[in-house]
Amino acid sequence: MRSLHWTSLRTTAALLAVLSPALAACGASPAAALVSPSAQRGAVTLSGELKQWHKVTLTLHGPFARERDTAPNPFTDYAMTVTWTHESGSPRHVVPGYFAADGNAAETSAEAGSQWRAHLSPDRAGQWHYAVSFRQGKNVAVSDAPGEALPPFDGATGRVAIAPTDKSGRDFRAKGRLQYAGRHHLRFAGTGEYFLKAGADAPENLLAYADVDGTRANKPRAARPGEAMPGGLKTWEPHVRDWRAGDPTWKGGKGKGLIGALNYLSGKGANAFSFLTYNAGGDGDDVWPFVERDAKLHYDCSKLDQWGRVFDHATARGLFLHFKLQENELDDNRRGERGGGGVVPESLDGGRLGPERRLYCRELVARFAHNLGLNWNLGEENTQSTAEIRDMAAYLHATDAYHHLIVIHTFPGQQDKVYPPLLGHQSALTGASLQNSWSQAHARTLKWLGESARAGKPWVVCHDEQNPADMGVPPDPGYAGHSGEAVQGGKPYTLHDIRKHCLWGTLMAGGAGVEYYFGYKLPQNDLQCQDWRSRDRSWDYCRIALAFFRDQHIPFWEMRNADALIGATARDQRGYCLAKPGEVYLVFLTGGGACRLDLGNAQGDFSVRWFNPRAGGALRTGAVARVRAGGEVFLGEPPEETGEDWLAIVRK
């Protein structure tokens, strides 16, 4: 069957509506039920909620294959691509497909089958047309070779009706895809809102989870007291209690710990988390998408389907997905040009854009790019050459129909060398994931915002890893008996310093947000963490900050740093200023106290209100309630002089 008539699609959708509850109860997927092994070759079914911004899955009954086949290899020697076009002609998305084994591998752990899939997250309601291209040939999926059309799969067409979204609240499907909009902040395509993030950068090996098929620790770590890590893998047991009836699981109830952890993070008001999808040879050496650690051209369908359930749930809970595509130890930083001898075995194509790296990017894009809020990070502490970075970024941009944010992360001391040749139109990069001391977050964020703007393509810049590397963001005082203090250069610091200088320092520079890294010496560290409650109070401070910008309708995407207006420099630790000149000014005072603001280039009267970054709540009035522009004005002191941080909002 080379096409699927619209009447058949309506029948399919009706069957899905009737069968879905029963199928979910027994752990089966609708698509798996509707596409049986006896189905006609080339048959196409559509599943999912057929609504705007939701995940719509096209399943093709294609050639039978096994994950480990080599002649042909289903991952390299077949190339399925689906072109989706809205009835108006725009948008048009060309998305890669992938081998899905039996179509229900998350439940069955199947390694073989005849199901092939592609996903769409439709931008608009209305009729969408699809056209399937299915090519075969040696390495056709990882090269520029055109291959040969494979009937009856190639050429299948059909239509589907997409209804408006019915979601609300935090669910990204209520707002649309987060897109790079040529500014320093991402924008939701549906609502037009701009996005600030705050969430977890640790653990980097979040996906080293005992409940996921084919996952093992190549460097088993001893569990600390109170931690359950069978075989060195996470159970996320502290968050099992956060799982809720109706949330996804797989294989009879697996997945509750990690799904519960996402519920907890979302419930605290955070909206982002990061994870490595490949760390073989790295610090954790326990996450890879392949059927075996070193089988780089053969992907584990059930493992990736289980990852997919986690990521889809995160989207529904309003959590941004920070994909870290490789770790420093395996991006091939050991080649001669970087002072070493030879290529590490775990690197993909020795760092270059060869068949292994192309397939890796293609598989991740095909399976997960339908999620609405995500970025592709080329790698943690990346040390690829400039040419390799450009090639990888360009390939991701070309393969990902939705052109999600592409960022890079590198060592603090190498930013001034790595970033400049990638700015502007020298690369497809649209952002940076910074690693610096928490105390330098403001200055370094400000630097790369300015450098990228001057290069003609403003980057989305976030502060995602806090040095010192052994400490990062400390736990709450009292957690696991810890004092809550960390040490840098012989001086102690706490979560309050992180709040003032990293969280608010980044936001007041004009940055797009933060993720918190937990070091490697503290409780629930970057490799062993499976309890995000260890930083419970820090998540509260993140929620308070994000709520302030939302609830007070602060146009942060139109504002720029203006520290000079309060007599501060970029490295000043006393205060920060963010302004939309002539309209609204934010003045953050790290230690409270009196402050003056230069309004010499503004006109009219301005109100002065105060916000408590520690407790949130309504705006308050201090000793000075109103000022007149035309020169330097005295803002007075906060409502309470405690020596702690306060934020003044000066609005026309």
ZATORRO-610718 format. One line per 2 residues: number of its first residue (from 1); their letters; for each residue x, y, z of C-alpha. Coordinates in pm, whole numbers, padded with zeros to 5 digits. Layout:
! residues N
NUM = a = X,Y,Z | ...
***
This chain:
! residues 652
1 = mr = 00000,00000,00000 | 00176,00316,-00117
3 = sl = -00061,00566,00041 | -00301,00588,00331
5 = hw = -00636,00741,00249 | -00772,01008,00485
7 = ts = -01075,00792,00565 | -00839,00519,00684
9 = lr = -00657,00770,00900 | -00979,00877,01066
11 = tt = -01059,00512,01132 | -00712,00462,01274
13 = aa = -00750,00763,01502 | -01087,00636,01623
15 = ll = -00941,00293,01697 | -00657,00455,01887
17 = av = -00900,00651,02102 | -01088,00332,02190
19 = ls = -00788,00103,02234 | -00536,00333,02401
21 = pa = -00658,00291,02763 | -00662,-00086,02738
23 = la = -00329,-00097,02560 | -00167,00129,02818
25 = ac = -00298,-00090,03096 | -00122,-00394,02954
27 = ga = 00193,-00204,02862 | 00145,-00204,02486
29 = sp = 00162,00091,02250 | -00122,00175,02008
31 = aa = 00112,00173,01710 | 00245,-00169,01803
33 = al = -00107,-00307,01818 | -00214,-00158,01486
35 = vs = 00094,-00265,01295 | 00131,-00638,01343
37 = ps = 00397,-00861,01189 | 00137,-00978,00939
39 = aq = 00050,-00625,00825 | 00091,-00546,00457
41 = rg = 00442,-00438,00368 | 00450,-00062,00324
43 = av = 00146,-00001,00544 | 00155,00325,00738
45 = tl = -00019,00411,01064 | -00023,00732,01267
47 = sg = -00041,00739,01645 | -00025,00985,01930
49 = el = -00249,01278,02019 | -00312,01434,01681
51 = kq = -00283,01790,01807 | -00066,02094,01754
53 = wh = 00275,02069,01927 | 00210,01709,02034
55 = kv = 00421,01411,01930 | 00274,01249,01620
57 = tl = 00433,00918,01523 | 00434,00772,01174
59 = tl = 00504,00397,01173 | 00592,00219,00850
61 = hg = 00577,-00160,00815 | 00912,-00185,00641
63 = pf = 01190,-00437,00584 | 01258,-00684,00863
65 = ar = 01590,-00629,01039 | 01789,-00701,01354
67 = er = 01983,-00443,01555 | 02310,-00630,01500
69 = dt = 02268,-00703,01129 | 02560,-00602,00913
71 = ap = 02446,-00687,00559 | 02251,-00469,00546
73 = np = 02296,-00271,00867 | 01951,-00123,00941
75 = ft = 02106,00195,01082 | 02353,00278,00806
77 = dy = 02229,00099,00494 | 01867,00216,00500
79 = am = 01765,00582,00506 | 01406,00666,00588
81 = tv = 01304,01031,00565 | 00957,01180,00596
83 = tw = 00857,01517,00455 | 00568,01676,00643
85 = th = 00395,01977,00486 | 00110,02185,00622
87 = es = -00183,02232,00385 | -00095,02601,00348
89 = gs = 00249,02506,00220 | 00429,02625,00531
91 = pr = 00583,02499,00746 | 00752,02207,00578
93 = hv = 00965,01971,00788 | 01199,01703,00653
95 = vp = 01267,01464,00940 | 01483,01152,00951
97 = gy = 01326,00820,01046 | 01472,00529,01238
99 = fa = 01452,00153,01288 | 01212,00077,01575
101 = ad = 01241,-00305,01599 | 00891,-00444,01678
103 = gn = 00745,-00098,01745 | 00709,-00169,02117
105 = aa = 01069,-00226,02222 | 01043,-00024,02544
107 = et = 00812,-00300,02672 | 00935,-00609,02488
109 = sa = 01310,-00537,02469 | 01285,-00652,02109
111 = ea = 01602,-00645,01901 | 01434,-00722,01571
113 = gs = 01125,-00633,01376 | 00990,-00452,01074
115 = qw = 00874,-00123,01224 | 01027,00208,01112
117 = ra = 00931,00542,01258 | 00944,00919,01223
119 = hl = 00802,01185,01453 | 00642,01522,01393
121 = sp = 00554,01797,01641 | 00316,01997,01417
123 = dr = 00342,02376,01437 | -00011,02440,01317
125 = ag = -00356,02289,01334 | -00510,02173,01007
127 = qw = -00427,01917,00741 | -00071,01787,00713
129 = hy = 00057,01586,00419 | 00338,01335,00454
131 = av = 00562,01172,00194 | 00800,00888,00282
133 = sf = 01139,00844,00120 | 01299,00505,00183
135 = rq = 01641,00445,00028 | 01885,00157,00049
137 = gk = 02255,00128,-00020 | 02586,00091,00159
139 = nv = 02614,00373,00419 | 02327,00564,00256
141 = av = 02218,00704,00594 | 02563,00840,00682
143 = sd = 02690,00971,00352 | 02585,01189,00063
145 = ap = 02517,00885,-00156 | 02160,00895,-00292
147 = ge = 02103,00520,-00262 | 01823,00340,-00443
149 = al = 01451,00369,-00380 | 01316,00063,-00199
151 = pp = 00957,-00020,-00297 | 00692,-00053,-00168
153 = fd = 00814,00163,00121 | 00949,00455,-00079
155 = ga = 00679,00695,-00195 | 00410,00627,00066
157 = tg = 00192,00936,00113 | -00108,01040,00313
159 = rv = -00274,01313,00516 | -00362,01370,00878
161 = ai = -00582,01628,01050 | -00423,01808,01345
163 = ap = -00644,01972,01607 | -00539,02268,01827
165 = td = -00349,02187,02144 | -00554,02138,02459
167 = ks = -00266,02172,02708 | -00208,02445,02962
169 = gr = 00026,02546,03241 | 00388,02428,03247
171 = df = 00341,02173,02967 | 00553,02289,02673
173 = ra = 00277,02166,02441 | 00069,02459,02561
175 = kg = 00333,02705,02439 | 00502,02554,02137
177 = rl = 00858,02492,02033 | 01141,02692,02186
179 = qy = 01319,02860,01895 | 01628,03066,01844
181 = ag = 01489,03409,01752 | 01805,03606,01680
183 = rh = 01815,03732,02039 | 01985,03626,02362
185 = hl = 01679,03429,02475 | 01473,03149,02321
187 = rf = 01109,03215,02230 | 00807,02984,02235
189 = ag = 00672,02958,01881 | 00313,02920,01997
191 = tg = 00272,03197,02253 | 00565,03424,02169
193 = ey = 00685,03414,02531 | 01058,03430,02596
195 = fl = 01230,03171,02812 | 01459,03178,03114
197 = ka = 01588,02850,03251 | 01704,02724,03590
199 = ga = 01766,02361,03672 | 02007,02074,03728
201 = da = 02340,02017,03555 | 02409,01714,03774
203 = pe = 02430,01424,03754 | 02596,01417,03415
205 = nl = 02527,01042,03398 | 02157,01083,03471
207 = la = 02080,00806,03220 | 02305,00551,03397
209 = ya = 01984,00404,03533 | 01936,00043,03638
211 = dv = 01581,00036,03496 | 01699,00108,03139
213 = dg = 01778,-00186,02912 | 02140,-00256,02825
215 = tr = 02283,-00014,03082 | 02590,-00109,03284
217 = an = 02867,00069,03468 | 03206,00014,03314
219 = kp = 03363,00174,03623 | 03144,00052,03910
221 = ra = 03149,00294,04203 | 03098,00204,04563
223 = ar = 02780,00345,04707 | 02799,00594,04991
225 = pg = 02597,00530,05308 | 02228,00548,05229
227 = ea = 02281,00521,04853 | 02157,00222,04654
229 = mp = 02358,00181,04335 | 02340,-00184,04225
231 = gg = 02626,-00255,03990 | 02720,00111,04009
233 = lk = 02395,00223,03844 | 02136,00467,03975
235 = tw = 01798,00361,04103 | 01671,00715,04168
237 = ep = 01504,00547,04468 | 01470,00871,04671
239 = hv = 01230,00996,04403 | 01011,00688,04364
241 = rd = 00769,00857,04603 | 00736,01145,04355
243 = wr = 00597,00921,04079 | 00222,00965,04030
245 = ag = -00049,00735,03900 | -00080,00787,03525
247 = dp = 00287,00874,03480 | 00481,00662,03231
249 = tw = 00668,00344,03321 | 00789,00049,03120
251 = kg = 00812,-00329,03159 | 00570,-00365,03446
253 = gk = 00654,-00058,03651 | 01015,00026,03577
255 = gk = 01117,00390,03551 | 00934,00528,03855
257 = gl = 01248,00665,04019 | 01366,00880,03730
259 = ig = 01015,00982,03626 | 00954,01080,03988
261 = al = 01276,01282,03992 | 01150,01486,03696
263 = ny = 00821,01539,03878 | 01008,01667,04182
265 = ls = 01227,01907,03982 | 00928,02042,03792
267 = gk = 00725,02068,04110 | 00995,02282,04267
269 = ga = 00961,02529,03980 | 01284,02439,03801
271 = na = 01255,02395,03424 | 01573,02234,03290
273 = fs = 01812,01942,03335 | 02113,01811,03149
275 = fl = 02254,01467,03073 | 02520,01295,02867
277 = ty = 02402,01058,02597 | 02751,00913,02545
279 = na = 03028,00893,02805 | 03217,00571,02727
281 = gg = 03576,00630,02834 | 03472,00931,03042
283 = dg = 03427,00990,03413 | 03114,00779,03439
285 = dd = 03167,00534,03151 | 02809,00412,03190
287 = vw = 02595,00576,02921 | 02585,00495,02550
289 = pf = 02303,00446,02297 | 02454,00140,02127
291 = ve = 02376,-00230,02168 | 02724,-00262,02318
293 = rd = 02968,-00004,02450 | 03188,-00019,02139
295 = ak = 02930,-00111,01873 | 02903,00242,01735
297 = lh = 02699,00153,01425 | 02430,-00050,01601
299 = yd = 02173,00120,01826 | 01972,-00026,02113
301 = cs = 01606,00023,02021 | 01459,-00063,02359
303 = kl = 01705,00153,02553 | 01635,00450,02329
305 = dq = 01258,00399,02348 | 01287,00402,02728
307 = wg = 01497,00721,02714 | 01223,00858,02491
309 = rv = 00956,00801,02754 | 01165,00996,03003
311 = fd = 01219,01285,02760 | 00853,01299,02653
313 = ha = 00748,01315,03016 | 00995,01597,03075
315 = ta = 00836,01794,02789 | 00492,01746,02944
317 = rg = 00629,01870,03278 | 00785,02180,03125
319 = lf = 01147,02068,03154 | 01407,02178,02899
321 = lh = 01630,01895,02772 | 02002,01977,02767
323 = fk = 02160,01706,02549 | 02537,01679,02610
325 = lq = 02650,01480,02311 | 02993,01372,02434
327 = en = 03235,01400,02722 | 03578,01562,02711
329 = el = 03762,01233,02752 | 03614,01090,02433
331 = dd = 03579,01388,02198 | 03939,01309,02096
333 = nr = 04139,01574,02274 | 04445,01352,02254
335 = rg = 04538,01393,01889 | 04877,01532,01805
337 = er = 04751,01882,01725 | 04633,01908,02086
339 = gg = 04935,01755,02251 | 04893,01381,02267
341 = gg = 04947,01062,02077 | 04672,00891,01888
343 = vv = 04296,00876,01901 | 04104,00744,02202
345 = pe = 03911,00431,02103 | 03579,00567,02231
347 = sl = 03582,00881,02017 | 03351,00890,01717
349 = dg = 03558,00903,01398 | 03847,01048,01599
351 = gr = 03651,01371,01650 | 03573,01422,01283
353 = lg = 03237,01415,01107 | 03257,01061,00974
355 = pe = 02998,00782,00956 | 02996,00713,01331
357 = rr = 02938,01076,01426 | 02685,01133,01149
359 = ly = 02485,00828,01255 | 02500,00932,01622
361 = cr = 02362,01277,01545 | 02103,01141,01303
363 = el = 01971,00883,01549 | 01934,01134,01833
365 = va = 01764,01386,01607 | 01531,01124,01457
367 = rf = 01421,00988,01794 | 01413,01300,02013
369 = ah = 01406,01627,01813 | 01025,01636,01827
371 = nl = 01059,01749,02190 | 00982,02117,02211
373 = gl = 01245,02250,02451 | 01601,02130,02401
375 = nw = 01952,02216,02295 | 02226,02013,02135
377 = nl = 02550,02068,02327 | 02841,01951,02113
379 = ge = 03018,01823,02418 | 03123,01880,02776
381 = en = 03455,02070,02798 | 03484,02028,02425
383 = tq = 03830,02024,02268 | 03756,01934,01907
385 = st = 03926,02151,01648 | 03744,02455,01512
387 = ae = 03684,02277,01182 | 03541,01971,01357
389 = ir = 03311,02187,01570 | 03187,02371,01263
391 = dm = 03124,02048,01074 | 02934,01885,01359
393 = aa = 02723,02193,01426 | 02641,02232,01057
395 = yl = 02538,01867,01030 | 02311,01892,01335
397 = ha = 02151,02208,01199 | 02088,02046,00861
399 = td = 01954,01720,01007 | 01729,01874,01272
401 = ay = 01426,02011,01086 | 01334,02227,01384
403 = hh = 01677,02392,01415 | 01699,02363,01791
405 = li = 01958,02565,01980 | 02316,02441,01926
407 = vi = 02568,02530,02197 | 02921,02448,02303
409 = ht = 03083,02404,02642 | 03455,02426,02704
411 = fp = 03710,02470,02980 | 03703,02814,03148
413 = gq = 04059,02891,03046 | 03998,02801,02681
415 = qd = 03688,03011,02609 | 03887,03304,02474
417 = kv = 04056,03067,02227 | 03766,02838,02135
419 = yp = 03472,03077,02102 | 03591,03369,01880
421 = pl = 03631,03167,01555 | 03280,03026,01606
423 = lg = 03096,03355,01654 | 02861,03510,01402
425 = hq = 02824,03327,01074 | 03150,03140,01116
427 = sa = 02950,02844,01253 | 02596,02716,01306
429 = lt = 02630,02764,01681 | 02362,02979,01843
431 = ga = 02476,02972,02204 | 02726,02888,02474
433 = sl = 02705,02671,02784 | 02951,02835,03021
435 = qn = 03170,02679,03286 | 03331,02929,03522
437 = sw = 03366,03001,03889 | 03028,03088,04040
439 = sq = 03180,03423,04133 | 03263,03499,03768
441 = ah = 02924,03406,03624 | 02817,03767,03575
443 = ar = 03136,03885,03408 | 03179,03584,03177
445 = tl = 02813,03578,03072 | 02834,03948,02996
447 = kw = 03148,03898,02789 | 03003,03638,02553
449 = lg = 02671,03815,02518 | 02863,04121,02401
451 = es = 03108,03936,02179 | 02834,03740,02003
453 = ar = 02617,04049,01951 | 02909,04237,01799
455 = ag = 02970,03943,01564 | 02617,03982,01424
457 = kp = 02449,03671,01570 | 02351,03709,01938
459 = wv = 02417,03391,02132 | 02190,03241,02397
461 = vc = 02436,03224,02688 | 02377,03021,03006
463 = hd = 02596,02947,03307 | 02572,02570,03334
465 = eq = 02869,02456,03543 | 03007,02623,03853
467 = np = 03369,02593,03956 | 03555,02496,04168
469 = ad = 03515,02160,03997 | 03537,01960,04318
471 = mg = 03267,02163,04493 | 03017,02329,04259
473 = vp = 02684,02409,04423 | 02682,02286,04785
475 = pd = 02394,02091,04939 | 02147,02242,05180
477 = pg = 02279,02284,05536 | 02202,01969,05726
479 = ya = 02160,01741,05426 | 02337,01412,05507
481 = gh = 02497,01594,05799 | 02674,01844,05573
483 = sg = 02736,02199,05692 | 02622,02348,05362
485 = ea = 02960,02515,05314 | 03195,02459,05023
487 = vq = 03543,02603,04984 | 03712,02796,04705
489 = gg = 04065,02925,04741 | 04054,02862,05112
491 = kp = 03737,03068,05157 | 03396,02918,05238
493 = yt = 03085,02986,05034 | 02725,02866,05054
495 = lh = 02407,02838,04851 | 02344,03206,04930
497 = di = 02656,03308,04738 | 02539,03090,04449
499 = rk = 02200,03264,04453 | 02347,03613,04454
501 = hc = 02639,03583,04216 | 02557,03289,03990
503 = lw = 02178,03280,03957 | 02108,03653,03975
505 = gt = 02451,03745,03841 | 02377,03553,03521
507 = lm = 02024,03687,03481 | 02131,04047,03547
509 = ag = 02400,04016,03282 | 02124,03935,03033
511 = ga = 02197,03562,03031 | 01933,03300,02954
513 = gv = 01966,03106,03277 | 02160,02857,03486
515 = ey = 02200,02489,03559 | 02360,02375,03884
517 = yf = 02661,02143,03898 | 02734,01951,04222
519 = gy = 03111,01895,04212 | 03274,01559,04284
521 = kl = 03349,01578,04658 | 03013,01682,04803
523 = pq = 02709,01467,04889 | 02504,01367,04584
525 = nd = 02788,01466,04354 | 02800,01488,03976
527 = lq = 02838,01113,03924 | 02651,00961,04217
529 = cq = 02360,01201,04253 | 02016,01047,04253
531 = dw = 01849,01275,04507 | 01776,01628,04385
533 = rs = 01634,01710,04729 | 01995,01758,04836
535 = rd = 01963,02110,04684 | 01600,02170,04777
537 = rs = 01650,02528,04894 | 01850,02617,04584
539 = wd = 01556,02509,04367 | 01335,02735,04577
541 = yc = 01560,03030,04496 | 01547,02938,04128
543 = ri = 01168,02924,04135 | 01150,03263,04304
545 = al = 01374,03422,04040 | 01186,03276,03743
547 = af = 00851,03369,03897 | 00964,03727,03946
549 = fr = 01035,03784,03577 | 00710,03614,03478
551 = dq = 00473,03760,03734 | 00609,04115,03713
553 = hi = 00602,04107,03331 | 00967,04207,03304
555 = pf = 01065,04238,02933 | 01404,04078,02995
557 = we = 01452,03989,02626 | 01452,04361,02545
559 = mr = 01681,04459,02832 | 02057,04494,02845
561 = na = 02311,04504,03119 | 02371,04855,03253
563 = da = 02595,04811,03558 | 02754,05149,03488
565 = li = 02426,05319,03582 | 02483,05220,03945
567 = ga = 02856,05287,03932 | 02950,04918,03911
569 = ta = 03179,04729,03677 | 03126,04385,03524
571 = rd = 03340,04233,03801 | 03179,04426,04084
573 = qr = 03032,04199,04351 | 02816,04468,04515
575 = gy = 02542,04508,04260 | 02414,04457,03906
577 = cl = 02180,04654,03680 | 01963,04535,03391
579 = ak = 01771,04797,03196 | 01531,04878,02918
581 = pg = 01640,05242,02912 | 01365,05492,02973
583 = ev = 01114,05226,03082 | 01232,04980,03346
585 = yl = 01550,04926,03548 | 01637,04634,03775
587 = vf = 01899,04697,04042 | 02022,04390,04229
589 = lt = 02212,04465,04551 | 02402,04162,04678
591 = gg = 02425,04300,05030 | 02137,04543,05044
593 = ga = 02213,04902,05144 | 02141,05235,04981
595 = cr = 02186,05284,04609 | 02186,05556,04343
597 = ld = 02079,05511,03980 | 02173,05731,03686
599 = lg = 01852,05831,03504 | 02015,06117,03317
601 = na = 01901,05985,02979 | 01542,05919,03088
603 = qg = 01245,06145,03140 | 00943,06148,03369
605 = df = 00853,05991,03701 | 00945,05636,03802
607 = sv = 00811,05418,04082 | 01055,05234,04311
609 = rw = 00955,04896,04449 | 01156,04620,04616
611 = fn = 01163,04242,04573 | 01305,03985,04815
613 = pr = 01504,03722,04615 | 01520,03495,04921
615 = ag = 01149,03473,04998 | 00969,03605,04691
617 = ga = 00621,03744,04739 | 00468,04080,04653
619 = lr = 00670,04389,04572 | 00727,04621,04865
621 = tg = 00781,04995,04909 | 01088,05135,05079
623 = av = 01163,05481,05209 | 01164,05620,04853
625 = ar = 00852,05537,04650 | 00899,05765,04348
627 = vr = 01186,05939,04170 | 01206,06187,03884
629 = ag = 01443,06118,03595 | 01689,06367,03452
631 = ge = 01996,06285,03656 | 02126,06057,03926
633 = vf = 01854,05958,04172 | 01862,05813,04522
635 = lg = 01665,05488,04554 | 01691,05469,04929
637 = ep = 01729,05143,05119 | 01530,04819,05101
639 = pe = 01226,04780,05328 | 01439,04571,05565
641 = et = 01810,04629,05611 | 01943,04282,05681
643 = ge = 02268,04287,05491 | 02117,04039,05244
645 = dw = 02029,04071,04876 | 01740,04286,04751
647 = la = 01618,04381,04406 | 01489,04729,04324
649 = iv = 01242,04765,04035 | 01240,05118,03895
651 = rk = 00958,05146,03643 | 00811,05438,03450
***
